[in-house]
Amino acid sequence: VQLQASGGGLVQAGESLRLSCAASGKIFSVNSMGWYRQAPGKERELVADITSGGSTNYGDSSKGRFTISRDNAGDNAKNTVTLQMHDLKPEDTAVYYCNAEIDWYDSLRSYTGSNFWGPGTLVTVSS
């Protein structure tokens, strides 16, 4: 199982940015997907996540400005989550990590509720 993230980059304050993450591999189901972020010197924090049923959860700093959505939730081969970020602020600068809880399998057995992390993608917001 792999999580492949895209998006990120350098934007100015007030601008928007979109992050996407796709889960692939021998997947039975993706129970939830989301984004966390970690700024220098700070702990990793939840940005937003979404369950297979479409329930969303946002961190306090992203409420009202960020929207998470999930694509092709019914197709296990194309589980993608998108984080649309608006009105970005310098304090949103961080490395953003995709996260997913996945039921998956290999040639020997199946696994339930495994937690996966994607490689971080840097978001820099200049003032």
Backbone as JSON, one array per atom type, in Angstrom:
{
  "sequence": "VQLQASGGGLVQAGESLRLSCAASGKIFSVNSMGWYRQAPGKERELVADITSGGSTNYGDSSKGRFTISRDNAGDNAKNTVTLQMHDLKPEDTAVYYCNAEIDWYDSLRSYTGSNFWGPGTLVTVSS",
  "N": [[0.85, -1.19, 0.0], [0.5, 2.18, -0.83], [0.72, 5.69, -0.33], [0.27, 8.44, -2.27], [1.09, 11.7, -2.61], [0.2, 14.94, -3.86], [0.56, 18.34, -4.95], [0.93, 21.31, -2.97], [3.51, 23.76, -2.28], [4.65, 27.1, -2.9], [2.88, 29.91, -1.9], [1.18, 33.08, -1.72], [-0.02, 34.94, 1.09], [-3.5, 34.71, 1.65], [-4.08, 33.46, -0.7], [-5.06, 30.43, -2.5], [-4.76, 26.85, -2.32], [-4.39, 23.47, -3.4], [-4.28, 20.2, -2.19], [-3.69, 16.81, -2.93], [-4.19, 13.31, -2.4], [-3.54, 9.97, -3.06], [-4.43, 6.64, -2.5], [-3.06, 3.48, -3.06], [-2.69, 0.04, -4.09], [-2.89, -3.27, -2.64], [-5.75, -3.22, -1.6], [-8.52, -3.54, 0.5], [-10.41, -1.84, 1.66], [-10.59, 1.67, 2.22], [-10.73, 3.16, 5.12], [-10.61, 5.67, 6.3], [-9.32, 8.86, 5.36], [-6.95, 11.49, 5.4], [-5.4, 14.65, 6.29], [-2.51, 15.77, 7.94], [-0.41, 18.14, 9.56], [2.85, 19.54, 10.1], [4.6, 22.01, 11.57], [7.75, 23.78, 11.78], [9.36, 23.03, 14.78], [7.03, 22.41, 16.07], [4.36, 20.22, 17.14], [2.94, 17.49, 15.27], [-0.2, 18.02, 13.78], [-3.74, 17.57, 13.4], [-5.22, 18.37, 10.32], [-7.47, 17.88, 8.64], [-9.84, 15.24, 8.25], [-11.56, 12.49, 6.63], [-14.12, 10.11, 6.56], [-14.96, 6.85, 5.17], [-17.63, 6.95, 4.93], [-18.13, 9.56, 4.52], [-18.08, 11.38, 6.6], [-16.69, 14.21, 8.14], [-13.88, 15.76, 9.75], [-12.36, 18.46, 11.28], [-9.39, 20.26, 12.09], [-8.92, 22.85, 14.53], [-7.62, 25.05, 13.45], [-8.12, 24.97, 10.76], [-10.79, 25.03, 10.26], [-13.5, 26.34, 8.46], [-11.92, 27.45, 6.49], [-10.63, 25.48, 5.07], [-11.41, 22.65, 3.03], [-12.19, 19.29, 2.94], [-12.42, 16.53, 0.77], [-13.55, 13.48, -0.75], [-12.78, 11.29, -3.32], [-14.21, 8.95, -5.56], [-14.95, 7.02, -3.68], [-16.17, 4.6, -3.71], [-14.66, 2.98, -5.21], [-12.14, 0.94, -4.81], [-9.7, 0.99, -6.03], [-9.05, 3.52, -6.6], [-8.74, 5.48, -4.49], [-8.93, 8.59, -3.42], [-8.13, 11.59, -1.78], [-8.85, 15.0, -1.38], [-7.67, 18.12, -0.38], [-8.79, 21.21, -0.15], [-7.57, 24.36, 0.2], [-8.2, 27.55, 1.38], [-7.74, 31.12, 1.6], [-5.11, 31.25, 2.72], [-2.7, 31.48, 5.33], [0.33, 32.83, 6.76], [0.91, 31.28, 9.01], [-0.01, 28.83, 8.28], [2.02, 27.59, 7.08], [3.85, 24.69, 6.68], [4.89, 21.24, 6.77], [2.88, 19.05, 5.1], [1.14, 16.08, 5.66], [-0.21, 13.2, 4.25], [-2.6, 10.89, 5.44], [-3.89, 7.66, 6.17], [-6.31, 5.2, 7.09], [-6.42, 1.85, 6.55], [-7.77, -1.15, 5.28], [-6.16, -3.95, 4.21], [-4.32, -6.34, 2.15], [-1.97, -9.04, 1.77], [-0.01, -11.64, 0.2], [-0.2, -13.48, 2.15], [-1.99, -12.91, 4.21], [-4.75, -10.94, 5.53], [-5.16, -7.53, 6.59], [-6.39, -5.35, 9.02], [-7.43, -2.03, 9.63], [-4.95, -0.69, 9.42], [-2.52, 1.86, 9.74], [-1.36, 4.34, 7.59], [1.14, 6.51, 6.29], [1.79, 9.16, 4.05], [4.46, 10.58, 2.05], [5.7, 13.71, 3.12], [4.54, 16.92, 2.05], [5.57, 20.13, 1.26], [4.14, 23.13, 2.25], [4.28, 26.49, 1.8], [3.57, 29.64, 2.95], [3.75, 32.9, 2.14], [4.04, 36.14, 3.55]],
  "CA": [[0.0, 0.0, 0.0], [1.23, 3.44, -0.91], [0.01, 6.96, -0.41], [1.0, 9.35, -3.14], [0.55, 13.05, -2.44], [0.55, 15.96, -4.85], [0.18, 19.69, -4.55], [1.92, 21.97, -2.15], [4.29, 24.77, -2.96], [4.76, 28.45, -2.32], [1.82, 30.83, -2.25], [1.13, 34.28, -0.89], [-1.14, 34.99, 2.03], [-4.78, 34.98, 1.03], [-4.28, 32.61, -1.87], [-5.58, 29.08, -2.29], [-3.91, 25.74, -2.75], [-5.06, 22.18, -3.3], [-3.47, 19.01, -1.98], [-4.37, 15.55, -3.2], [-3.48, 12.11, -1.96], [-4.15, 8.76, -3.6], [-4.01, 5.37, -1.92], [-3.06, 2.41, -4.05], [-2.13, -1.22, -3.62], [-3.82, -4.36, -2.39], [-6.62, -2.58, -0.63], [-9.92, -3.93, 0.62], [-11.18, -0.61, 1.86], [-9.94, 2.8, 2.88], [-11.71, 3.54, 6.12], [-10.55, 7.11, 6.44], [-8.14, 9.52, 4.8], [-6.88, 12.85, 5.89], [-4.15, 15.41, 6.25], [-1.92, 16.35, 9.13], [0.71, 19.03, 9.22], [3.83, 19.79, 11.15], [5.41, 23.2, 11.38], [9.02, 23.67, 12.5], [9.31, 23.22, 16.22], [5.71, 22.12, 16.61], [3.92, 18.84, 16.98], [2.06, 17.22, 14.15], [-1.59, 18.26, 14.16], [-4.75, 17.24, 12.41], [-5.8, 19.41, 9.49], [-8.82, 17.41, 8.35], [-9.95, 13.87, 7.74], [-12.88, 12.13, 6.13], [-14.33, 8.67, 6.62], [-15.54, 6.26, 3.97], [-19.03, 7.36, 4.87], [-18.21, 10.98, 4.2], [-18.01, 12.24, 7.79], [-15.46, 14.99, 8.16], [-13.4, 16.29, 11.02], [-11.37, 19.5, 10.99], [-8.66, 20.88, 13.18], [-9.41, 24.19, 14.82], [-6.98, 26.07, 12.61], [-8.55, 24.85, 9.38], [-12.25, 25.17, 10.14], [-13.99, 27.52, 7.76], [-11.04, 27.84, 5.38], [-10.22, 24.29, 4.34], [-12.45, 21.67, 2.77], [-11.68, 17.98, 2.53], [-13.38, 15.73, 0.03], [-13.02, 12.17, -1.12], [-13.2, 10.91, -4.66], [-14.28, 7.53, -5.91], [-14.9, 6.23, -2.45], [-16.69, 3.27, -3.96], [-13.72, 2.24, -6.05], [-10.95, 0.78, -3.97], [-8.48, 1.19, -6.81], [-8.82, 4.95, -6.84], [-9.12, 6.22, -3.3], [-8.23, 9.86, -3.44], [-8.66, 12.64, -0.95], [-8.4, 16.32, -1.78], [-7.79, 19.19, 0.61], [-8.82, 22.54, -0.76], [-7.24, 25.35, 1.23], [-8.46, 28.92, 0.98], [-7.31, 32.17, 2.52], [-3.96, 30.73, 3.44], [-2.0, 32.42, 6.2], [1.71, 32.39, 7.01], [0.93, 30.24, 10.03], [-0.32, 27.54, 7.66], [3.26, 27.03, 6.57], [4.17, 23.44, 7.36], [4.9, 20.04, 5.94], [1.58, 18.4, 5.17], [1.25, 14.64, 5.49], [-1.43, 12.42, 4.02], [-2.74, 9.76, 6.37], [-5.06, 6.83, 5.86], [-6.52, 3.93, 7.78], [-6.73, 0.99, 5.41], [-7.82, -2.62, 5.35], [-5.4, -4.38, 3.02], [-3.93, -7.75, 2.17], [-0.83, -9.49, 0.97], [-0.17, -13.02, -0.23], [-0.31, -14.37, 3.3], [-3.11, -12.61, 5.1], [-5.35, -9.61, 5.42], [-4.85, -6.64, 7.71], [-7.46, -4.37, 9.2], [-7.17, -0.83, 10.41], [-3.55, -0.26, 9.41], [-2.33, 3.3, 9.56], [-0.32, 4.65, 6.63], [1.51, 7.92, 6.09], [2.44, 9.49, 2.81], [5.59, 11.5, 2.2], [5.25, 15.07, 3.36], [4.64, 17.93, 1.0], [5.76, 21.42, 1.92], [3.32, 24.29, 1.92], [4.87, 27.71, 2.33], [2.72, 30.81, 2.72], [4.5, 34.11, 2.4], [3.19, 37.28, 3.97]],
  "C": [[0.88, 1.24, 0.0], [0.27, 4.61, -0.91], [0.87, 7.91, -1.22], [0.34, 10.73, -3.07], [1.01, 13.95, -3.57], [0.0, 17.29, -4.4], [1.26, 20.29, -3.68], [2.67, 23.01, -2.96], [4.28, 26.08, -2.2], [3.63, 29.32, -2.82], [1.91, 32.05, -1.35], [-0.09, 34.21, 0.03], [-2.42, 35.4, 1.31], [-5.09, 34.13, -0.18], [-4.77, 31.23, -1.47], [-4.61, 28.06, -2.84], [-4.67, 24.45, -2.56], [-4.03, 21.07, -3.13], [-4.31, 17.78, -2.29], [-3.51, 14.39, -2.74], [-4.25, 10.9, -2.47], [-3.56, 7.54, -2.92], [-4.09, 4.29, -2.99], [-2.41, 1.17, -3.46], [-3.21, -2.25, -3.42], [-4.75, -3.96, -1.25], [-8.01, -3.19, -0.66], [-10.79, -2.69, 0.76], [-10.32, 0.43, 2.55], [-10.94, 3.38, 3.86], [-11.76, 5.04, 6.35], [-9.27, 7.61, 5.8], [-8.13, 10.94, 5.31], [-5.51, 13.46, 5.75], [-3.79, 15.89, 7.64], [-0.83, 17.3, 8.67], [1.61, 19.22, 10.42], [4.68, 20.98, 10.76], [6.71, 23.04, 12.17], [8.86, 23.94, 13.99], [7.98, 22.91, 16.86], [5.37, 20.65, 16.4], [3.02, 18.7, 15.74], [0.61, 17.37, 14.61], [-2.52, 17.9, 13.02], [-5.16, 18.5, 11.65], [-7.26, 19.06, 9.21], [-8.76, 15.95, 7.96], [-11.39, 13.58, 7.37], [-12.98, 10.61, 6.12], [-14.9, 8.16, 5.29], [-17.0, 6.63, 3.82], [-19.23, 8.83, 4.59], [-18.21, 11.91, 5.41], [-16.65, 12.92, 7.83], [-15.15, 15.5, 9.56], [-12.28, 17.27, 10.7], [-10.66, 19.94, 12.26], [-9.13, 22.31, 13.35], [-8.84, 25.23, 13.86], [-7.47, 26.03, 11.16], [-10.05, 25.0, 9.18], [-12.61, 26.47, 9.44], [-13.15, 27.94, 6.57], [-10.66, 26.67, 4.48], [-11.41, 23.36, 4.15], [-11.81, 20.37, 2.31], [-12.78, 17.23, 1.82], [-12.71, 14.45, -0.43], [-13.61, 11.77, -2.46], [-13.23, 9.4, -4.8], [-14.19, 6.64, -4.7], [-15.39, 4.82, -2.65], [-15.75, 2.41, -4.76], [-12.4, 2.11, -5.3], [-9.65, 0.99, -4.73], [-8.14, 2.66, -6.98], [-9.29, 5.76, -5.64], [-8.27, 7.47, -3.21], [-8.92, 10.84, -2.51], [-8.03, 13.96, -1.37], [-8.64, 17.3, -0.64], [-7.69, 20.52, -0.12], [-8.62, 23.57, 0.34], [-7.43, 26.75, 0.67], [-7.93, 29.88, 2.03], [-6.13, 31.73, 3.38], [-3.24, 31.84, 4.19], [-0.57, 31.93, 6.41], [1.8, 31.27, 8.05], [0.48, 28.88, 9.52], [0.92, 26.88, 7.07], [3.67, 25.81, 7.39], [4.4, 22.37, 6.3], [3.58, 19.32, 6.16], [1.73, 16.92, 4.83], [-0.13, 14.03, 5.27], [-1.42, 11.22, 4.96], [-3.97, 8.96, 5.99], [-5.1, 5.6, 6.75], [-7.12, 2.97, 6.75], [-6.81, -0.47, 5.83], [-7.18, -3.14, 4.06], [-4.98, -5.83, 3.17], [-2.6, -7.93, 1.43], [-1.05, -10.97, 0.65], [-0.43, -13.97, 0.94], [-1.58, -14.15, 4.11], [-3.69, -11.25, 4.81], [-5.07, -8.83, 6.71], [-5.97, -5.61, 7.83], [-6.96, -3.18, 10.02], [-5.72, -0.39, 10.46], [-3.45, 1.22, 9.08], [-1.15, 3.56, 8.63], [-0.11, 6.15, 6.54], [2.14, 8.08, 4.73], [3.66, 10.37, 3.07], [5.07, 12.92, 2.37], [5.4, 15.94, 2.13], [4.64, 19.3, 1.66], [4.81, 22.47, 1.36], [3.94, 25.5, 2.59], [3.99, 28.88, 1.95], [3.51, 32.05, 3.1], [3.56, 35.26, 2.73], [3.31, 38.45, 3.02]]
}
